[in-house]
Amino acid sequence: MEQIGFLPPKAAVLARRDEIVGDLLDLLPEGCLVHETRELVPFETDAFVSYRRVPLAVALPETTAQVAAVMKYCHRYGIPVVPRGAGTSLAGGAIPQEDAVVIGLSKMSRILDIDFANRTATVQAGVTNLAISDAVSPDGYFYAPDPSSQLACTIGGNIGMNSGGAHCLKYGVTTNNLLGVKMVLVDGTVIELGGKALDAPGLDLLGIVCGSEGQLGIVTEATVRLIAKPEGARPVLFGFDSSEEAGACVADIIGAGIIPVAIEFMDRPAIAICEAFAGAGYPDDVEALLIVEVEGSETEMDDMLRAIIEIARRHGVKVVKESQSATQAALIWKGRKSAFGATGRIADYICMDGTVPLSQLPHVLRGTAEIIERHGLRVANVFHAGDGNMHPLILFNANDPEDAARAEQAGNEILKLCVDAGGCLTGEHGVGIEKRDLMRHQYAEVDLNQQMAVRAAFDPQWILNPSKVFPLEGRPAA
Amino acid sequence: MQTNFTAEQLADPHVATSEKILRKCVHCGFCTATCPTYVTLGNELDSPRGRIYLIKDMLENGRPADEQVVTHIDRCLSCLSCATTCPSGVDYMHLVDHARMHIENTYRRPFWNRVTRNVLAAVLPYPARFRMALHAAAFGRPFAGFLKKVRGLEAFGAMLDLAPRKVPRPSPSARPGTHPAAGARRGRVAILSGCAQPVLKPEINEATIRLLTRLGVEVVAPAGEVCCGSLVHHMGREEQALEAARRNVDVWLREVENGGLDAVIITASGCGTTIKDYGFMLRHDAAYAEKAARVSALAKDVTEYLATLDLPQQEMKRVNVTYHSACSMQHGQKITMLPKMLLKAAGFTVRDPAEGHLCCGSAGTYNILQPEISQKLKARKVRNLEATKPDVIATGNIGCITQIATGTEVPIVHTIELLDWAYGGEKPALLG
C-alpha cells in the first residue's frame, strides 16, 4: 500500500555505508552488529508489517556504555538512529529506514534489582514486560501494565509508546507505573531521570520521555512500580445481542462509579477467532461479549459483580458466565491477549488504536461498521472498552494491493471518527509511522509546534527515529 | 504477511506449502519470547520470526542457501516452542523442514561440517554401528578437550563428551519377536525398537514391554524396522528420511494385516513427532500417501496408549519426581498433561520446573553440531530442574536423558520406568 512516506535517505550516509559498518564493528563486541544484507532484511519491519525499510546496520549492544558509544558516533556523522525493543509495534514505531542504524536492546535483558521494601524493580530495557511479573510473582507482586503482547514486548518499547493493556483501567498505563529511567541522549550522554520515589523534584522529564517513541533518547534501564497481587480475581463473561448495547453497558458501569480491573470487548468475529485459538468457552451465540474482571476479597468481588450484573440486565444481557477455575480464567485471558495474532489464521489485518469518551462508544462502533461496509471490508473488534480504547482489526488480503489500500483508507477514516467524537488517535500503541499524518487532525498547529520544539531541544538534528510521529511537512529546520 | 511468489515458483508443491504457511504469519513477534536461542543469544535472526523472514527472502528470490541463512537455520533446535506460542497457527515445523531441505540441496558446507554430518548420518541410525562407535569413543575420550578447541572439530569433542563411559550389553528387547500378553489379551501393539535408544538405554523398552504385557497387551517388535528417519530428516536429507519412512510403513502395515495393531508404540518422543508426520512427509508419494497417513494415525506415545488402559491409583510413594517435558512431547506432539497424570496416579509426587517450555539443548544431534548453545541451554535446564529438589527426574525422550544426565547428579529416567515400577515391575536401577 505505501501511502505513508518516509524521509528520503541521506545520500551522504548511504555513500559511507562500508566505513560506518567498519567503525561500528570497532565500537561493539563480536556478534553485536548485523550488517550483511541478507541478515538485515528480517529487521526491515515490526508488527506493522505493511511498511518495510531495510536498515543500514543493526547494533545489538550489551551495555549502556555501548549504546552511548553508538549514539555518539551516529550523532557525530548525522546518521539516523531507530531504536528497537522486541519489534512488536503495531504502529510501525520500530520500522527503520535505509540510512538508519537500528539500536536493538534485545541483548540487554537482565533484571538488575528487585526491591520489595520500596516495591520497585529495576531492569534493563530489553527485559520483556511479562518477565518482570514472572520474576516477582512468587512473592505476591506484579507489574501492572499488560499489553496483549506482554509475553514478547520489552519494557523499553513500553516506555517508548507509553503502552497500556487490559488491566490499565484500574492501574493506569506505563507512565503511571514508571518511576525512573537511565537514558542515553542523542550525543551519547547518559542521564538518569526519576528514581524510586513517586515524584522527583524539578521538571517532570520522565513524563516527557514516556511515550516519546525513541525521539528524545534511548532508555537502557527502567525502575518500575511493583503492585501487590489482589486476594483474588475473577473474569466474568457478559454476552449481548448487539455491539451498541454492550458499548452502552460499559458506559453505564463506569458512569455508575464502578471501576473493575478490566472491561474488555469482543464482537462476534473476534469471539470466533479467539475461541478457535484458546478454547476459552466464550459464548458463540452473542453479537458482543464483555470480559469484566473484578478483584479483591470474595465479598468485594461479589458486591461489585452484583452491581455490574444489575446494570448489564438493564441492557438486556443474554449470557452471564463466571470462570469456574483458575485454568479457565487463564484461558479467557489467553484468548483475549492472543486476539491479534490469532486473527492471522483468517486474514491479514491492521489494528487501529483510537480512544473515545465512553459515552461515544455506541456511536463510534456504529460509525466503524458503516465505514467498513462502505469499503467492502471486514472488521473484528476487540478492545479495552473500560477506557474507551478501541481496536478495530481491519481484515484484508496483503497480497492484493487494492484491498490493502482500502484497509488503510478505512483505518484513517475510523481514526478521524474517533478524534471527531472527542477522542484521540492512539490509546496505547503510539503514533509511529501509521498515524503520523493524522496528527494535524488531532492537534492545532500551535500545539504540535510546541511538541516539536521540545523534541528538537533533545535532538536538534532530528536523527532519532526521524520519520515518525510528526508530519514530515512543517517541521522546524534542523 | 504479504508474500511474493510467481505462479511458476508455486508449481513446486514444497514452495506452495511454505507460501501458505508464510501467509499466516502476522509478524507479531510472540514467538521470539519462548525461543531458546533468542532467549540465549538476543538476536532476532536467531528467533523464529527472524528465521521465517530469512527463509521467506531466500525462497521468494529462488536463491541457493548461503552462509548467513545456514548459520541461523542451523542454530534452530526444531524444539517447536514457537509453534506452541504462535497465536496465528504458523506451521513452523514444516517451513523449517523445507528450508533444511533447500539448504541440503543448494549449499556446500565447509569440509569438517560435511564430514561430521556424514558420520552422524552413517552411524546413529544403525544400532550396530552406533554400538561400535561408542566402544571406540573410549579410546578417543582423552582427546575430547583438545578437539573442542579446534575450529571445525568441536563436534567430535562434543560427541566424545556425550558418549557413555559404559555401554550396556545388547538387550533381547531390541530383537524382533512377539511378547505375549500375560493373562487375557486386551490389545496388540507394535513397539518401535529405535536406533540409538536400545544401545544407550535398553531398559526403557524392556520396562515398556514388561508393563504392557503385564497389563494384558501383546507387544510385537516387527522384523525389518529401521530408524524412524528423524535424524536425517532434520539434516534436510529428505530422500533418506522418506526411504526410512516407507520401510517402516511397510513393516507396520504388514503387522496390521497379520494380527492387527491397536497402536504403534513409541518410547522416544523425538521419533514420535516424526512418525506422526509420515502422512505429511509422504503426501506427494501416490503409492504411500494413504498408507503413511494410516501409520501416523496409529502412532502413539507410550503414555498416550497407557492413558487408555485406566490404570488404578496406587499408594503414594514419597518419591519426588520432577517431570521434564521433552520439546518433541509438549510442542511436537502437544502431549502435556498425560505423563504427569499417569505419574500422579502411580503414586509419585510430581513437580514442574520453571521455564519448562525451554529446550534442554539436546534436540537430536544439536548437542553435537551446536555444542556452545547446547551447553548453555543444558546449564539453564539443570538449574531449573535442580531448584525443584527432585529425587528423580522423569522424561519421555532418550535425547534429553543423555543430555541432562551429563549435567546433574540427580538420576534421570524415562517416565515408563517409574510407571513399570509402580505397577509391579522392578525399581529402576538408577534409583538404587
Contacts between the chains, C-beta under 8 A, distances in Angstrom:
chain1	res1	chain2	res2	distance
A	31	B	41	7.8
A	31	B	43	7.5
A	34	B	43	7.2
A	34	B	45	6.7
A	36	B	68	5.3
A	38	B	54	7.0
A	38	B	57	7.0
A	38	B	66	6.5
A	38	B	68	4.7
A	38	B	69	6.5
A	39	B	45	5.6
A	39	B	54	7.7
A	39	B	68	5.2
A	39	B	72	7.9
A	41	B	53	6.3
A	41	B	54	7.4
A	41	B	57	5.1
A	42	B	44	6.0
A	42	B	45	6.0
A	42	B	49	7.2
A	42	B	50	4.4
A	42	B	53	3.7
A	42	B	54	6.0
A	42	B	57	7.8
A	43	B	44	6.6
A	45	B	27	6.6
A	46	B	27	7.3
A	46	B	29	7.4
A	47	B	26	7.2
A	47	B	27	5.5
A	47	B	28	5.1
A	47	B	29	6.0
A	49	B	1	5.6
A	49	B	2	7.3
A	49	B	26	6.9
A	49	B	27	4.3
A	50	B	2	7.7
A	60	B	42	6.5
A	60	B	43	5.9
A	86	B	29	5.4
A	86	B	32	6.0
A	86	B	33	7.5
A	87	B	29	5.4
A	87	B	32	8.0
A	87	B	44	6.7
A	87	B	49	7.8
A	88	B	28	6.5
A	88	B	29	4.3
A	88	B	30	7.9
A	104	B	44	7.2
A	106	B	38	7.6
A	106	B	42	4.3
A	106	B	43	6.7
A	106	B	44	6.6
A	107	B	41	7.9
A	107	B	42	3.6
A	107	B	43	7.4
A	108	B	42	7.9
A	109	B	42	6.2
A	126	B	42	7.1
A	128	B	33	5.8
A	130	B	33	7.6
A	149	B	28	6.7
A	149	B	29	6.9
A	149	B	30	6.7
A	151	B	30	5.7
A	151	B	33	4.7
A	151	B	34	7.4
A	151	B	85	7.3
A	152	B	28	7.6
A	152	B	29	4.9
A	152	B	30	5.0
A	152	B	31	7.8
A	152	B	32	5.5
A	152	B	33	4.1
A	153	B	29	7.7
A	277	B	87	5.4
A	277	B	89	7.6
A	338	B	30	7.7
A	338	B	87	3.6
A	339	B	87	7.9
A	340	B	26	7.2
A	340	B	28	6.2
A	340	B	87	7.5
A	341	B	26	6.0
A	341	B	28	4.4
A	341	B	30	5.8
A	341	B	86	6.9
A	341	B	87	3.1
A	341	B	88	4.9
A	342	B	87	4.2
A	342	B	88	6.5
A	342	B	89	7.8
A	343	B	26	7.1
A	343	B	88	7.6
A	344	B	24	5.3
A	344	B	25	6.6
A	344	B	26	3.7
A	344	B	28	7.4
A	344	B	87	7.2
A	344	B	88	3.1
A	344	B	89	7.4
A	344	B	90	7.6
A	345	B	24	6.4
A	345	B	88	5.7
A	345	B	89	5.0
A	348	B	1	7.1
A	348	B	2	7.4
A	348	B	26	6.8
A	349	B	26	7.0
A	398	B	1	6.5
A	398	B	2	3.8
A	398	B	23	8.0
A	399	B	2	5.8
A	399	B	3	6.4
A	399	B	23	7.6
